[in-house]
């Protein structure tokens, strides 16, 4: 919201208790679901598990010609849910910012966002704004290609981070460069919610196969170490 506020009148529907304080901080307007869904650009910012219901909730209130986007970490499911729930007279664009608060704390310039046109003939204006105004690196692909790649990029990263977090406390002295980089990577995702981790693993249709291959490699390695 902070990045969009200079360019749009940002209207937010957020039932959480923190919404009032955040709205004042970022100079955005809180409104009802109906009012928010009637905006020219509608961003569905709910967790993956709530997206299907949210798409159905906003469907009666979106206006002809509006662009509806999501920002979920998986794309195949949200693309299907939005296509099934939203009327034909709105554009649907899936997006996934490949960064979070930690990664973007120094600004958005050069960070990557994936754009998946689901049902849109005007996606170019969205990509132009993201690339030219926000200075993001924009990658356009399909929901399937996105999820296939992110099964490794996010799935393995978060799974390894979960395992390493369970090994804490880990040493912070007498470290090597490779260890420091590994710990830095861990810090970028360590604070992510368990709901996000489960969505990345369970809602990505390609994650289960890669996860099983990863576990098989761990078992093979353990066999080599324990049975020389």
C-alpha positions as CSV (number, residue, x, y, z in Angstrom):
1,X,0.0,0.0,0.0
2,X,2.8,2.4,0.8
3,X,4.2,2.0,-2.7
4,X,0.8,2.5,-4.4
5,X,-0.4,5.4,-2.4
6,X,1.5,8.1,-4.3
7,X,-0.2,7.0,-7.6
8,X,-3.7,6.0,-6.6
9,X,-6.5,6.8,-4.1
10,X,-6.1,3.6,-2.2
11,X,-9.3,2.2,-0.7
12,X,-8.9,-0.9,1.6
13,X,-11.4,-3.3,3.1
14,X,-9.7,-4.9,6.1
15,X,-11.7,-6.3,9.1
16,X,-8.6,-6.7,11.3
17,X,-8.0,-4.7,14.4
18,X,-4.8,-3.3,13.1
19,X,-6.5,-1.7,10.1
20,X,-7.2,1.7,11.5
21,X,-3.7,2.4,12.6
22,X,-2.2,1.1,9.3
23,X,-4.7,3.2,7.3
24,X,-3.6,6.4,9.1
25,X,0.1,5.5,8.7
26,X,-0.2,4.9,4.9
27,X,-2.8,7.5,4.2
28,X,-5.4,5.1,2.8
29,X,-9.1,5.0,3.1
30,X,-10.9,2.1,4.9
31,X,-14.2,1.2,3.3
32,X,-16.8,-1.6,3.0
33,X,-16.2,-4.7,0.9
34,X,-18.8,-3.4,-1.6
35,X,-17.2,0.0,-1.9
36,X,-13.7,-1.5,-2.3
37,X,-14.8,-4.1,-4.9
38,X,-16.3,-1.3,-7.0
39,X,-12.8,0.4,-7.6
40,X,-11.2,0.3,-11.1
41,X,-8.4,-1.9,-9.8
42,X,-9.2,-4.5,-7.2
43,X,-6.3,-6.4,-5.5
44,X,-7.3,-9.5,-3.6
45,X,-4.7,-9.6,-0.8
46,X,-6.1,-12.5,1.3
47,X,-4.2,-15.7,2.3
48,X,-4.4,-18.4,-0.4
49,X,-6.9,-20.4,1.7
50,X,-9.4,-17.5,1.7
51,X,-9.0,-16.4,-2.0
52,X,-11.8,-18.5,-3.5
53,X,-14.4,-17.2,-1.0
54,X,-13.1,-13.6,-1.4
55,X,-13.4,-13.8,-5.2
56,X,-17.0,-15.0,-4.8
57,X,-17.7,-12.2,-2.3
58,X,-16.5,-9.4,-4.5
59,X,-18.0,-10.8,-7.7
60,X,-21.4,-9.0,-7.4
61,X,-19.8,-5.6,-6.8
62,X,-17.0,-5.4,-9.4
63,X,-17.6,-2.9,-12.3
64,X,-17.4,-3.6,-16.0
65,X,-13.9,-2.9,-17.3
66,X,-12.3,-3.3,-13.8
67,X,-9.0,-5.2,-13.4
68,X,-8.9,-7.8,-10.6
69,X,-5.5,-9.0,-9.4
70,X,-4.3,-11.3,-6.8
71,X,-0.8,-11.4,-5.1
72,X,-0.8,-15.0,-3.9
73,X,2.4,-17.2,-3.8
74,X,0.8,-19.8,-6.0
75,X,-1.1,-19.1,-9.3
76,X,-2.8,-22.2,-10.7
77,X,-5.5,-22.3,-8.0
78,X,-6.2,-18.6,-7.7
79,X,-6.4,-18.3,-11.5
80,X,-9.0,-21.1,-11.5
81,X,-11.0,-19.6,-8.6
82,X,-11.1,-16.1,-10.0
83,X,-12.1,-17.2,-13.5
84,X,-14.9,-19.3,-12.0
85,X,-16.2,-16.6,-9.7
86,X,-15.7,-13.3,-11.4
87,X,-18.0,-12.0,-14.3
88,X,-16.8,-12.0,-17.9
89,X,-16.7,-8.2,-18.0
90,X,-13.7,-7.8,-15.8
91,X,-10.0,-8.4,-16.5
92,X,-8.2,-11.0,-14.3
93,X,-4.5,-10.8,-13.8
94,X,-2.5,-13.0,-11.4
95,X,0.6,-11.5,-9.8
96,X,3.3,-12.7,-7.4
97,X,5.8,-10.2,-6.0
98,X,8.9,-12.3,-5.4
99,X,9.8,-10.2,-2.3
100,X,8.5,-9.4,1.1
101,X,8.9,-6.7,3.7
102,X,12.5,-7.8,4.5
103,X,13.6,-7.9,0.8
104,X,11.9,-4.6,-0.1
105,X,12.9,-2.6,3.0
106,X,15.4,-0.6,0.8
107,X,12.9,0.0,-2.0
108,X,11.4,-1.9,-4.9
109,X,13.8,-1.0,-7.7
110,X,15.0,-4.1,-9.6
111,X,12.9,-6.5,-7.5
112,X,11.0,-9.1,-9.5
113,X,7.2,-9.5,-9.9
114,X,5.6,-12.3,-11.9
115,X,2.5,-11.4,-13.9
116,X,0.2,-14.2,-15.2
117,X,-2.5,-12.9,-17.5
118,X,-5.6,-15.0,-16.8
119,X,-8.3,-13.2,-18.7
120,X,-7.1,-9.8,-20.0
121,X,-6.4,-8.1,-23.3
122,X,-5.1,-5.0,-21.5
123,X,-2.4,-6.5,-19.3
124,X,0.2,-4.3,-21.0
125,X,-0.9,-1.3,-18.9
126,X,-0.5,-3.2,-15.7
127,X,3.0,-4.4,-16.7
128,X,4.0,-0.8,-17.9
129,X,3.0,0.6,-14.5
130,X,4.9,-2.0,-12.6
131,X,8.0,-1.7,-14.8
132,X,8.2,2.0,-15.5
133,X,6.6,3.6,-12.4
134,X,7.6,1.2,-9.7
135,X,10.8,0.1,-11.4
136,X,10.1,-3.6,-10.9
137,X,11.5,-6.3,-13.0
138,X,8.4,-7.8,-14.6
139,X,8.2,-11.4,-15.8
140,X,5.2,-12.5,-17.7
141,X,4.3,-16.2,-17.7
142,X,1.5,-18.7,-17.2
143,X,0.2,-19.9,-13.8
144,X,1.4,-23.4,-14.6
145,X,5.0,-22.3,-15.4
146,X,5.0,-20.1,-12.4
147,X,4.0,-22.8,-10.0
148,X,6.4,-25.3,-11.5
149,X,9.3,-23.0,-10.9
150,X,8.2,-21.8,-7.5
151,X,7.8,-25.4,-6.2
152,X,11.6,-25.3,-6.0
153,X,12.3,-21.5,-5.6
154,X,9.9,-21.1,-2.7
155,X,9.0,-24.6,-1.7
156,X,12.6,-25.8,-1.0
157,X,13.7,-22.4,0.5
158,X,10.9,-22.3,3.1
159,X,11.2,-26.0,3.8
160,X,14.9,-25.8,4.5
161,X,14.3,-22.6,6.6
162,X,11.7,-24.5,8.7
163,X,14.2,-27.3,9.4
164,X,17.0,-24.9,10.3
165,X,14.8,-22.9,12.5
166,X,14.1,-26.1,14.4
167,X,17.8,-26.5,15.0
168,X,18.2,-23.1,16.8
169,X,20.2,-21.9,18.5
170,X,22.8,-22.1,15.8
171,X,26.3,-20.6,16.1
172,X,27.0,-17.0,15.2
173,X,30.7,-17.1,15.8
174,X,33.6,-18.6,13.8
175,X,31.5,-18.6,10.7
176,X,32.4,-19.0,7.1
177,X,31.2,-16.8,4.2
178,X,28.9,-19.6,2.9
179,X,27.4,-20.1,6.4
180,X,26.8,-16.3,6.7
181,X,25.0,-16.3,3.4
182,X,22.9,-19.3,4.3
183,X,21.9,-17.6,7.6
184,X,21.1,-14.4,5.7
185,X,18.8,-16.3,3.4
186,X,17.2,-18.0,6.4
187,X,16.5,-14.6,8.0
188,X,14.5,-13.4,4.9
189,X,11.9,-16.1,5.3
190,X,12.2,-17.1,8.9
191,X,9.5,-14.6,9.9
192,X,6.9,-15.7,7.4
193,X,3.7,-17.2,8.8
194,X,3.0,-20.9,9.0
195,X,-0.1,-20.3,6.9
196,X,2.1,-19.0,4.1
197,X,4.5,-22.0,4.3
198,X,1.6,-24.5,4.2
199,X,0.0,-22.7,1.2
200,X,3.3,-22.8,-0.7
201,X,3.6,-26.6,0.0
202,X,0.0,-27.7,-0.2
203,X,-1.6,-25.4,-2.9
204,X,1.2,-25.6,-5.4
205,X,0.3,-28.6,-7.6
206,X,4.0,-29.3,-8.3
207,X,5.4,-29.0,-4.8
208,X,4.5,-32.6,-3.6
209,X,6.6,-34.3,-6.2
210,X,9.6,-32.1,-5.6
211,X,9.2,-32.5,-1.9
212,X,9.3,-36.3,-2.1
213,X,12.4,-36.1,-4.3
214,X,14.0,-33.9,-1.7
215,X,13.2,-36.3,1.1
216,X,14.5,-39.2,-0.9
217,X,17.8,-37.4,-1.4
218,X,18.0,-36.8,2.4
219,X,17.4,-40.5,3.1
220,X,20.0,-41.5,0.5
221,X,22.5,-39.1,2.1
222,X,21.7,-40.4,5.6
223,X,22.3,-44.0,4.3
224,X,25.7,-43.0,3.0
225,X,26.7,-41.4,6.3
226,X,25.4,-44.1,8.6
227,X,26.4,-47.2,6.5
228,X,29.8,-46.4,5.0
